[in-house]
Amino acid sequence: MNFINDLQSILFSALISFSFLSLATFGIVLIFKTSSTTNFAQGSLGILGAYTTSYLIDKQGVIDLTGLPSVVITSPYQLILPMLGGIAVSFIAGLLIDTVIFRRAKYTNAATKQIITMGLVIIITGIIPIVFGGTITRVSFPFSKESTTLLGLPMPIHQLVTLIIAFILIISIFILLKYTKWGLGVRSVASNERVAGLMGINTNRINAMSWAIAGALGALSAITYTAAIGTMNSMSMIDMQVNAFYSSILGGFSTFYGPLAGAFIFSFGQALFPKILVSWNLAQWSNTLLYMAIVIAILIKPVGLFGKKLAKKV
């Protein structure tokens, strides 16, 4: 019975982590598949949206939106509209990054594109305090601070809502990728951008929308994650971004679903390793050993657990 309870607890912890990580991971994969670069600025794009959300909530003069007795809540839109505003800012920022910067660097090598995204991290990190300054007085805005019970185990309502939102969004995007003209364009650009352009696909529009959607997903991940941990600064999404990269590499960049599977495996490992290592007083080494295990898995299968080895015709 204890084993079942422990397994349920580990799965719940993994799902909580996955609810944030899946959004960040899919944003990274979407840009990689269309722009052929690893976007090191994904976390910075997301935190820009989180800061915008917090700023818009502060402008309403609301101290807390989670139902504490000292708060008068006139409408749920006090949280929903600021969230949409933050997501829109990151959406537009992603769109501008592609149209203004990456469109001119489309045919440069991979290293150049990566350096550009590193520069974007510095730019966005520098812009945040200039724009928002000390106006952010409230950084935690969860959907609810209460918990519910699932299968006899506590589940924070904020994380549960986040998981439902992430699930709906990811499923919707996969449906769009498979059954819409936009999805066909994304898959064509991911396969070969030059050939896709020759076939009449507007590759510029596909790339721009991919950056914009990735920015929006990053913002939603940052908004919900910073609300869950109760703190926020311009570097809050660094760990999440690193974990998203690890998840993508573990699952394999050659497919859209592989990195998401990698994100769940990573989240499960983050919940499992401390449970195993605590009996040996090594719980503080859990993340280190998890990263080592992922490196070993990649050495064994460089294309990722769900990756496909692409054969190029000469």
C-alpha positions in Angstrom: 0.0 0.0 0.0 2.9 2.4 0.8 4.4 1.6 -2.6 1.1 2.6 -4.4 0.9 5.8 -2.3 4.5 6.7 -3.0 4.0 6.0 -6.7 0.8 8.2 -6.8 2.7 11.0 -4.9 5.6 10.8 -7.5 3.2 10.9 -10.4 1.4 13.9 -9.0 4.7 15.7 -8.4 5.7 14.9 -12.0 2.4 16.2 -13.4 2.8 19.4 -11.4 6.3 20.0 -12.8 5.2 18.8 -16.3 2.4 21.4 -16.4 5.0 24.2 -16.5 7.8 22.4 -18.3 5.6 21.2 -21.2 4.8 24.7 -22.3 8.4 25.9 -22.1 9.6 22.8 -24.0 7.1 23.0 -26.8 8.0 26.7 -27.4 11.7 25.7 -27.8 10.9 22.8 -30.1 8.6 24.9 -32.3 11.3 27.5 -32.9 14.0 24.8 -33.4 11.9 23.1 -36.1 11.1 26.2 -38.1 14.1 28.5 -37.5 16.8 25.8 -37.0 18.1 27.3 -33.8 18.0 26.7 -30.1 16.4 29.8 -28.6 18.2 30.7 -25.4 15.9 33.7 -25.0 12.8 31.5 -24.5 12.8 32.0 -20.8 13.4 35.7 -21.1 10.5 36.1 -23.5 8.3 34.2 -21.0 9.4 36.3 -18.0 8.6 39.5 -19.9 5.0 38.3 -20.2 5.0 37.4 -16.4 6.2 40.9 -15.5 3.6 42.5 -17.8 0.9 40.4 -16.1 2.0 41.4 -12.6 2.2 45.1 -13.6 -1.3 45.1 -15.0 -2.6 43.5 -11.8 -0.8 46.0 -9.7 -2.3 48.9 -11.8 -5.7 47.7 -10.6 -4.7 48.2 -7.0 -5.4 44.5 -6.2 -3.2 43.0 -3.4 -4.3 39.4 -3.8 -6.7 37.6 -6.1 -7.0 34.3 -4.3 -10.0 35.0 -2.0 -8.4 36.1 1.2 -10.8 38.0 3.5 -9.1 41.4 3.1 -9.7 41.4 -0.6 -12.7 42.6 -2.6 -12.9 40.8 -5.9 -15.2 42.3 -8.4 -14.6 40.0 -11.3 -12.4 37.0 -12.3 -11.3 39.2 -15.2 -9.0 40.9 -12.7 -6.7 38.0 -13.3 -7.7 36.8 -16.7 -7.3 40.1 -18.6 -3.8 40.8 -17.2 -2.7 37.3 -18.1 -4.0 37.8 -21.6 -2.1 41.1 -21.7 1.1 39.4 -20.6 0.7 36.6 -23.1 0.0 39.2 -25.9 3.2 41.1 -25.1 5.3 38.0 -25.4 3.4 37.0 -28.5 4.2 40.4 -30.1 7.8 40.3 -28.9 8.3 36.9 -30.5 6.8 38.1 -33.7 9.1 41.2 -33.8 12.2 39.1 -33.0 11.6 37.0 -36.1 10.5 39.8 -38.5 13.1 42.4 -37.4 16.1 40.1 -36.6 15.9 36.5 -37.6 14.5 37.1 -41.0 17.7 38.9 -41.9 19.8 36.1 -40.4 17.8 33.2 -41.9 20.7 31.7 -43.9 23.5 32.2 -41.4 25.0 29.3 -39.6 23.6 27.7 -36.4 26.2 29.2 -34.2 25.4 32.8 -35.3 21.7 32.2 -34.6 22.4 30.9 -31.2 24.6 33.9 -30.4 21.8 36.2 -31.5 19.4 34.5 -29.0 22.1 34.9 -26.3 22.2 38.6 -27.1 18.4 38.8 -26.8 18.6 37.4 -23.3 20.8 40.3 -22.3 18.6 42.8 -24.1 15.3 41.6 -22.6 16.9 41.2 -19.1 18.1 44.8 -19.4 14.8 46.1 -20.7 12.6 44.6 -17.8 13.9 46.9 -15.0 13.9 49.9 -17.3 10.3 49.4 -18.2 8.9 48.1 -15.0 11.4 49.5 -12.4 10.1 49.1 -8.9 6.5 49.1 -9.7 6.0 45.3 -9.3 4.9 45.0 -5.7 3.0 41.8 -6.2 4.6 38.8 -7.9 2.4 35.9 -6.8 -0.9 35.6 -8.6 -2.1 31.9 -8.5 -5.5 30.9 -9.6 -6.1 29.7 -6.1 -4.0 29.0 -3.0 -6.2 26.1 -1.9 -5.7 22.4 -2.6 -8.1 19.6 -3.6 -7.8 15.9 -3.1 -7.2 13.5 -6.0 -6.9 9.7 -5.3 -6.4 10.6 -1.6 -3.5 12.9 -2.2 -3.4 16.7 -2.1 -3.2 18.6 -5.4 -2.8 22.4 -5.4 -5.7 23.9 -7.5 -3.3 26.3 -9.2 -1.2 23.5 -10.5 -4.3 21.5 -11.5 -5.7 24.4 -13.5 -2.3 24.9 -15.1 -2.1 21.2 -16.0 -5.5 21.4 -17.6 -4.6 24.5 -19.6 -1.3 23.0 -20.7 -3.1 19.8 -21.8 -5.7 21.6 -23.8 -3.2 23.9 -25.5 -0.7 21.2 -26.4 -3.5 18.9 -27.8 -5.0 21.8 -29.7 -1.6 22.7 -31.3 -1.0 19.1 -32.3 -4.4 19.0 -33.9 -3.6 22.3 -35.8 -0.2 20.8 -36.9 -1.9 17.8 -38.3 -5.1 19.1 -39.8 -4.7 22.7 -40.8 -2.9 24.6 -43.6 -0.7 26.3 -41.0 0.3 22.9 -39.6 1.2 21.7 -43.0 3.3 24.8 -43.5 5.1 24.3 -40.2 5.8 20.6 -41.0 7.0 21.5 -44.5 9.3 24.3 -43.2 10.6 21.9 -40.5 11.4 19.4 -43.2 13.1 21.7 -45.7 12.5 25.5 -45.7 13.9 26.1 -49.1 11.8 23.4 -50.8 8.7 24.6 -48.8 9.3 28.1 -50.2 9.6 26.8 -53.8 6.3 25.0 -53.3 4.5 28.3 -52.6 4.5 28.2 -48.8 5.0 31.6 -47.1 7.9 30.6 -45.0 8.3 34.0 -43.5 4.8 34.0 -42.1 5.3 30.4 -40.8 8.5 31.4 -39.0 7.0 34.6 -37.6 3.9 32.8 -36.2 6.1 30.1 -34.7 8.2 32.7 -32.8 5.0 34.4 -31.7 3.3 31.2 -30.5 6.5 30.2 -28.7 6.6 33.6 -27.0 3.0 33.1 -25.9 3.6 29.6 -24.6 6.7 30.9 -22.7 4.7 33.6 -21.1 2.0 31.2 -19.9 4.7 29.0 -18.5 6.4 31.9 -16.7 3.1 33.4 -15.4 1.9 30.1 -13.9 5.3 29.0 -12.7 6.2 32.3 -10.9 2.7 32.3 -9.3 3.4 28.7 -8.0 6.8 29.5 -6.5 5.6 32.9 -5.2 8.5 35.0 -6.4 9.8 36.6 -9.6 12.8 38.2 -11.1 14.3 38.6 -14.6 16.2 35.3 -14.1 13.4 33.2 -12.7 12.9 31.1 -15.8 16.6 30.1 -16.3 16.2 26.7 -14.5 13.0 26.0 -16.4 14.6 26.8 -19.7 17.6 24.6 -18.9 15.3 21.7 -18.0 13.3 22.3 -21.2 16.5 22.0 -23.3 17.4 18.8 -21.4 13.9 17.4 -22.0 14.0 18.3 -25.7 17.4 16.6 -26.1 16.3 13.6 -24.1 13.1 13.1 -26.2 14.7 14.0 -29.5 14.4 17.2 -31.6 13.4 15.3 -34.7 9.7 15.0 -33.7 7.2 17.3 -32.1 6.0 14.7 -29.6 9.5 13.5 -28.5 10.5 16.5 -26.4 7.1 16.5 -24.6 7.7 12.8 -23.7 11.1 13.8 -22.6 9.6 16.6 -20.5 7.4 14.1 -18.7 10.3 11.7 -18.2 12.4 14.5 -16.8 9.6 15.6 -14.5 9.1 12.0 -13.3 12.8 11.7 -12.7 12.8 15.0 -10.6 10.1 13.5 -8.4 11.6 10.0 -8.3 15.3 10.6 -7.6 14.8 12.4 -4.2 12.6 9.6 -3.0 15.2 7.0 -3.9 18.2 8.9 -2.6 16.8 10.1 0.7 17.5 6.8 2.3 21.2 7.3 1.5 21.2 10.9 2.6 21.9 11.9 -1.0 18.7 13.8 -1.8 20.7 17.0 -2.4 22.4 15.3 -5.3 19.2 14.3 -7.0 19.3 16.9 -9.8 23.0 16.3 -10.5 22.4 12.5 -10.8 19.3 13.1 -12.9 21.3 15.2 -15.4 24.1 12.6 -15.4 21.5 9.9 -16.2 20.1 12.0 -19.1 23.7 12.6 -20.4 24.3 8.8 -20.4 20.9 8.2 -22.2 21.9 10.7 -24.8 25.3 9.1 -25.2 23.6 5.7 -25.8 21.1 7.2 -28.2 22.3 10.6 -29.5 19.1 11.3 -31.5 17.0 11.1 -28.3 14.8 8.4 -26.9 12.0 9.2 -29.4 14.2 10.7 -32.1 14.6 9.5 -35.6 17.8 9.3 -37.5 17.4 11.3 -40.7 19.1 9.9 -43.8 20.2 12.5 -46.3 20.4 11.6 -50.0 23.5 12.6 -51.8 
